[in-house]
Amino acid sequence: IPEELVTTPMVDQQRYFPVYDSDDKLMNRFITVRNGDRRYLNIVAEGNEKVLRARLADAEFFYTEDLKDKMDDKVEELSAVVFHEKLGTMRQKVERMIRLSEFIATRLGYSAQEMVATSRAAYLAKADLGSRVVYEFPELQGIIGEYYALNAGEDAVVAQAIREHYLPRFAGDDLPESKPGIAVALADKLDSIAGFFAMGMIPSGSQDPYALRRAAAGCANIIIRRNLDICVRDILPYAFELLKKDAPALDWDAWEEQGAKVVAFLNQRVENILAEEGIAYDIVNAINASAAAAEGNITGLCQRAHALQDYRSRKEFAGLLAAMNRIGNILRSAEEEETAVEPELFTDESEKTLFEQIKRREDGAAALLAAGDFAHALDTLAELAPYIADFFEAVMVMDKDPALRRNRQALLRRILSISQQIGDFGKIVE
């Protein structure tokens, strides 16, 4: 029987320590602790062996009986298992996981073969929930499912994804490695988060009965550590659409509001991860004001945070920060409508020079931002800092002439539109 099915009764039921050899192979030995002296140790040992022998006999029976069942039949039996009274059965959840994992896989550019494996893994992911082994040892769900899938002749990648879709189970746990495992893990977790948020069951304080914080942290870690180019905000409309079919009684008029709350909930988990990595709180506040935060672009948020943190130690940062803060302060108080820059309204050489410098760098900055190269995008912004300083020295932005005032503000907005894609510099403490 699988090694995990040997060690789980030993550890979880009997509190025994399994013993491994120098090659990390499980031995037919165990260690346990008795409360007493050295008398009658042989009797105590025999008693413990007898109990464990019975436990392992039960485990072997459950396993061999489960192997007689077809996994597809086990999936269909999930129609009798309630996931949540308002969100349907586990079979309905499986169907949502299939569709959502396919959607995620498409977004991540999976090949046709990877798509097939993803769909099959999502279909079989919860099949072991009705098994005798999982009934007796719930902690083996997914793990034992991999063994059943291999025994049934399923593709090894599909079997691996069945085990991986529960990962990470706790902080510091392993993450899915296979592409199908990544897609199914995200689909499973996001379906649960979206469903409970749609019901208004949002964790507060210490109350989190459905472990949504753990699910959200799992999503964030998978996306960050696997460097996935995906936005949660793009996935949620489809997740809500699938849920709506299975839970029509819920209030779906407010799904966009709930979607924004889901993104904010995930971003909070990202904040925790960044704090653990040593990113300063004000840098986190700055990147949370970027468009990436609203989109749930988790990988992009982390890239921005690390780029800003690193750039902070450079001598160019002080001038860049001063220029961006001054621009931000002026435009925050501006009441004029946004207009295009009109070069014919320039009255000073500093305006013309700044405009030329902006035009020279805009396309390059856009390309760098699109490629996630935020360090060099910051370099581009820093190159504008001296021209911005000359501009502020030479002209009054808030001129009495409305046309000049609007034009100068439009010039500054061209710069702000670049910087805001990285973050709000006004939230960085000098």
C-alpha positions in Angstrom: 0.0 0.0 0.0 1.2 3.6 -0.5 3.7 4.9 2.0 1.4 7.7 3.1 -1.2 5.1 4.0 1.3 3.4 6.3 2.6 6.5 8.0 -0.8 8.3 8.5 -2.3 5.7 10.9 1.1 5.5 12.7 1.4 9.3 13.2 -2.2 10.6 13.3 -3.9 7.7 15.1 -1.2 6.1 17.2 1.3 9.0 17.6 4.1 6.8 16.5 7.3 8.0 14.8 8.0 6.3 11.5 11.7 5.3 10.9 13.6 5.8 7.7 17.0 4.5 6.6 19.9 6.5 5.3 18.4 6.5 1.8 15.1 8.0 3.2 13.3 4.7 2.6 10.6 3.8 5.1 11.6 0.9 7.4 9.4 -1.7 9.1 10.2 0.0 12.5 8.6 2.6 14.6 9.3 4.6 17.7 6.8 5.3 20.4 7.0 6.7 24.0 5.6 5.0 27.1 4.8 6.6 30.4 6.7 4.5 32.9 10.0 2.8 33.7 11.9 0.1 31.8 9.9 -2.8 33.3 7.8 -4.9 30.9 9.1 -3.1 27.8 8.7 -6.2 25.7 5.0 -6.5 26.6 4.5 -2.8 25.8 6.2 -3.2 22.5 4.2 -6.2 21.5 1.0 -4.4 22.5 1.8 -1.4 20.3 2.8 -3.7 17.4 -0.5 -5.5 17.7 -2.5 -2.2 17.6 -0.6 -0.9 14.6 -0.9 -4.3 12.8 -4.7 -4.0 13.1 -4.6 -0.3 11.9 -2.5 -1.2 8.9 -4.8 -4.2 8.1 -7.8 -1.8 8.0 -5.9 0.6 5.8 -4.9 -2.2 3.4 -8.5 -3.4 3.3 -9.9 0.1 2.5 -7.3 0.6 -0.2 -7.8 -2.7 -2.0 -11.5 -2.2 -1.9 -11.2 1.3 -3.3 -9.1 0.0 -6.2 -12.1 -2.0 -7.3 -14.1 1.2 -7.9 -14.0 3.2 -11.2 -13.0 6.8 -10.7 -15.6 8.1 -13.2 -18.3 6.4 -11.1 -16.9 8.1 -8.0 -17.1 11.5 -9.7 -20.8 10.9 -10.5 -21.5 9.9 -6.9 -20.5 13.4 -5.9 -23.9 14.5 -7.0 -25.1 13.2 -3.6 -22.5 15.2 -1.7 -23.4 18.8 -0.8 -20.6 21.4 -1.2 -22.7 24.1 0.4 -26.5 24.3 0.5 -26.4 27.6 -1.4 -23.7 26.6 -3.9 -24.8 23.2 -4.9 -23.2 19.7 -4.8 -19.6 18.7 -5.1 -20.4 17.3 -8.6 -21.5 20.8 -9.6 -18.3 22.3 -8.1 -16.3 19.8 -10.1 -18.0 20.9 -13.3 -17.2 24.6 -12.4 -13.6 23.6 -11.7 -13.3 22.0 -15.2 -14.6 25.1 -17.0 -12.6 27.5 -14.8 -9.4 25.5 -15.1 -9.8 25.4 -18.9 -10.3 29.2 -18.8 -7.2 29.7 -16.8 -5.2 27.3 -18.9 -6.3 29.2 -22.0 -5.2 32.5 -20.4 -1.8 31.0 -19.6 -1.3 29.7 -23.1 -1.4 25.9 -22.5 -0.8 23.5 -25.4 -3.7 21.3 -26.6 -2.2 18.3 -24.8 -1.9 20.3 -21.6 -5.5 21.5 -21.9 -6.7 17.9 -22.2 -4.7 16.9 -19.1 -6.0 19.9 -17.2 -9.7 19.1 -18.0 -9.2 15.4 -17.0 -7.4 16.4 -13.8 -10.2 18.8 -12.8 -12.8 16.1 -13.5 -11.1 13.5 -11.3 -9.7 16.0 -8.7 -12.4 15.2 -6.1 -13.1 11.6 -7.1 -11.4 10.2 -4.0 -13.7 12.1 -1.6 -16.1 9.1 -1.7 -13.3 6.6 -1.1 -13.0 4.5 2.0 -9.5 5.7 2.6 -10.4 9.4 2.6 -13.4 8.7 4.8 -11.1 7.2 7.3 -8.1 9.5 6.7 -9.4 12.9 5.3 -5.8 14.3 5.3 -5.0 11.9 2.4 -7.5 13.5 0.0 -5.7 14.2 -3.3 -2.6 12.2 -2.2 -4.5 8.9 -2.4 -6.4 10.2 -5.5 -3.0 10.2 -7.3 -2.5 6.5 -6.5 -6.0 5.6 -7.6 -5.5 7.5 -10.9 -2.2 5.8 -11.7 -3.8 2.4 -10.8 -6.7 3.2 -13.2 -4.2 3.9 -16.0 -4.6 7.7 -16.1 -1.8 9.8 -17.5 1.0 10.5 -14.9 0.6 14.2 -15.3 -3.2 14.0 -14.6 -2.5 11.9 -11.5 0.1 14.4 -10.3 -2.3 17.3 -10.8 -4.9 15.5 -8.7 -2.5 15.5 -5.8 -1.2 19.0 -6.5 -4.5 20.8 -6.7 -4.8 20.9 -2.9 -1.4 22.6 -2.6 -0.3 24.6 -0.7 -2.1 23.1 2.3 -0.4 25.4 4.8 2.2 28.2 4.9 5.5 27.0 3.5 4.0 24.0 1.9 5.0 22.8 -1.6 3.4 24.4 -4.6 2.0 22.7 -7.7 4.7 22.1 -10.3 2.7 20.7 -13.3 0.8 23.0 -15.5 -2.5 21.1 -15.0 -1.9 21.1 -11.3 -1.4 24.9 -11.3 -4.6 25.5 -13.3 -6.8 23.1 -11.3 -5.4 24.4 -7.9 -6.3 28.0 -8.9 -9.7 27.0 -10.2 -10.6 25.1 -7.0 -9.6 27.9 -4.7 -11.0 30.8 -6.7 -14.3 29.0 -7.1 -14.6 28.6 -3.4 -13.6 32.2 -2.7 -15.9 33.7 -5.3 -18.8 31.5 -4.1 -18.6 32.4 -0.5 -18.0 36.1 -1.2 -21.1 36.1 -3.4 -23.0 34.8 -0.4 -21.5 37.6 1.7 -19.5 35.2 3.8 -16.4 37.3 3.9 -13.8 36.5 6.6 -13.6 39.0 9.4 -11.4 39.1 12.5 -10.6 35.5 13.5 -13.7 34.2 11.8 -12.8 32.2 8.7 -14.8 28.9 8.8 -14.2 28.0 5.2 -10.4 28.8 5.3 -10.7 31.4 2.6 -7.6 33.2 3.8 -5.6 30.1 3.3 -7.1 29.6 -0.2 -6.3 33.2 -1.1 -2.8 32.9 0.2 -2.4 29.7 -1.8 -3.5 31.5 -5.0 -1.2 34.4 -4.3 1.8 32.1 -3.7 1.1 30.0 -6.8 0.8 33.0 -9.0 3.9 34.7 -7.6 6.3 31.7 -7.3 5.3 30.3 -10.7 5.5 33.8 -12.2 2.1 33.6 -13.9 1.1 36.3 -16.2 -2.6 36.4 -15.2 -5.0 38.9 -13.7 -7.6 37.7 -11.1 -10.0 40.4 -12.3 -10.1 38.7 -15.7 -11.0 35.4 -14.2 -13.7 36.4 -11.8 -16.5 37.4 -14.2 -16.4 33.8 -15.6 -16.2 32.3 -12.1 -19.3 34.3 -11.1 -21.0 33.3 -14.3 -20.5 29.6 -13.6 -21.6 30.0 -10.0 -24.8 31.9 -11.1 -26.0 28.8 -12.9 -25.7 26.6 -9.8 -26.8 29.2 -7.3 -29.5 31.4 -9.1 -31.1 32.4 -5.8 -28.1 34.6 -4.8 -28.0 38.3 -5.5 -25.9 38.5 -8.7 -26.6 42.1 -9.4 -23.7 43.0 -7.0 -21.2 40.6 -8.5 -18.9 43.4 -9.7 -18.7 44.8 -6.2 -18.0 41.3 -4.8 -15.4 40.9 -7.5 -13.6 44.0 -6.3 -13.7 42.7 -2.8 -12.2 39.4 -3.9 -9.3 41.2 -5.6 -8.7 43.3 -2.5 -8.8 40.2 -0.3 -6.1 38.6 -2.5 -4.1 41.7 -2.5 -4.0 41.6 1.3 -2.4 38.2 1.1 0.1 39.7 -1.4 0.9 42.4 1.2 1.7 39.8 3.8 4.0 38.0 1.4 5.8 41.2 0.5 6.2 42.1 4.1 7.8 38.7 4.8 10.2 39.5 1.9 11.2 42.7 3.6 9.4 45.2 1.4 8.7 48.5 3.2 5.1 49.3 4.1 5.1 52.6 2.1 6.3 50.8 -1.0 3.4 48.4 -0.6 1.0 51.3 -0.2 2.4 52.9 -3.3 2.0 49.8 -5.6 -1.5 49.1 -4.2 -2.5 52.4 -5.8 -1.5 51.2 -9.2 -3.8 49.8 -11.9 -2.2 46.4 -11.3 -3.8 46.2 -7.8 -7.3 46.9 -9.1 -6.8 44.3 -11.8 -5.5 41.7 -9.4 -2.2 41.5 -11.3 -0.4 39.7 -8.5 2.9 39.0 -10.3 3.0 42.6 -11.5 2.4 44.0 -8.0 5.4 42.0 -6.7 7.6 43.1 -9.6 6.7 46.7 -9.0 7.3 46.4 -5.2 10.8 44.9 -5.7 11.7 47.4 -8.4 10.7 50.3 -6.2 12.4 48.9 -3.1 15.7 48.4 -5.1 15.5 51.8 -6.8 15.0 53.5 -3.4 18.7 53.0 -2.6 19.9 54.8 -5.7 20.9 58.4 -5.7 18.5 59.2 -8.5 15.5 58.3 -6.4 15.4 61.5 -4.3 15.0 63.7 -7.4 12.5 61.3 -9.0 10.4 61.2 -5.8 10.4 65.0 -5.4 9.4 65.5 -9.0 6.6 62.9 -8.9 5.2 64.2 -5.6 5.1 67.8 -6.9 3.3 66.7 -10.0 0.9 64.7 -8.0 0.2 67.5 -5.5 -0.6 70.0 -8.4 -2.8 67.7 -10.3 -4.8 66.6 -7.2 -5.9 70.2 -6.8 -6.5 70.8 -10.5 -10.2 71.4 -11.4 -9.7 71.7 -15.1 -10.8 69.0 -17.4 -8.2 66.8 -19.0 -7.0 68.1 -22.4 -4.3 67.2 -25.0 -1.0 69.1 -25.0 -1.0 72.0 -27.5 2.6 72.9 -28.3 1.6 76.2 -29.8 0.6 77.4 -26.3 4.1 77.0 -24.9 5.5 80.3 -23.8 8.9 79.1 -22.4 11.7 77.0 -23.7 11.4 74.7 -20.6 7.9 73.7 -21.7 9.1 72.8 -25.2 12.1 70.9 -23.9 10.1 68.9 -21.3 7.5 68.0 -24.0 10.2 66.8 -26.4 11.8 64.7 -23.6 8.5 63.1 -22.7 7.7 62.3 -26.4 11.2 60.8 -26.8 10.7 58.4 -23.8 6.9 57.6 -23.8 7.0 54.7 -26.2 10.0 53.2 -24.6 8.5 53.5 -21.2 5.3 51.9 -22.4 7.2 48.9 -23.8 9.2 48.5 -20.6 6.0 48.6 -18.5 4.3 46.1 -20.8 7.3 43.8 -20.5 7.4 44.1 -16.7 10.8 45.8 -16.7 9.9 48.3 -14.0 13.5 49.0 -13.0 14.3 50.4 -16.5 10.9 52.2 -16.6 12.0 54.0 -13.4 15.3 54.9 -15.1 13.2 56.5 -17.9 11.2 58.5 -15.4 14.3 59.5 -13.5 15.8 60.9 -16.7 12.9 63.3 -16.9 13.5 64.7 -13.3 15.9 67.5 -14.2 13.7 68.7 -17.1 10.7 68.7 -14.7 12.7 70.7 -12.2 13.6 73.3 -14.9 10.0 73.4 -15.9 8.8 74.2 -12.4 11.6 76.8 -12.0 10.6 78.6 -15.2 6.8 78.6 -15.3 3.8 78.8 -13.0 1.6 75.8 -13.7 -1.5 77.3 -12.1 -1.3 80.3 -14.4 -4.2 82.8 -14.4 -4.7 82.2 -18.0 -7.0 79.1 -18.2 -5.6 77.9 -21.5 -2.0 78.0 -20.3 -3.0 76.4 -17.0 -4.8 73.5 -18.8 -1.9 73.0 -21.2 0.7 72.8 -18.5 -1.4 70.4 -16.5 -1.8 68.3 -19.6 2.0 68.2 -19.9 2.3 66.9 -16.3 -0.4 64.3 -16.8 1.6 62.8 -19.6 4.3 62.1 -17.0 1.9 61.0 -14.3 0.3 58.5 -16.6 3.6 56.7 -16.8 4.4 56.9 -13.1 1.0 55.7 -12.0 1.4 52.5 -13.8 4.1 51.7 -11.3 2.5 53.2 -8.2 1.5 56.3 -6.3 4.8 58.0 -5.3 2.9 60.3 -3.0 2.5 57.3 -0.6 6.3 56.8 -0.3 7.7 58.3 2.9 10.9 60.3 2.3 
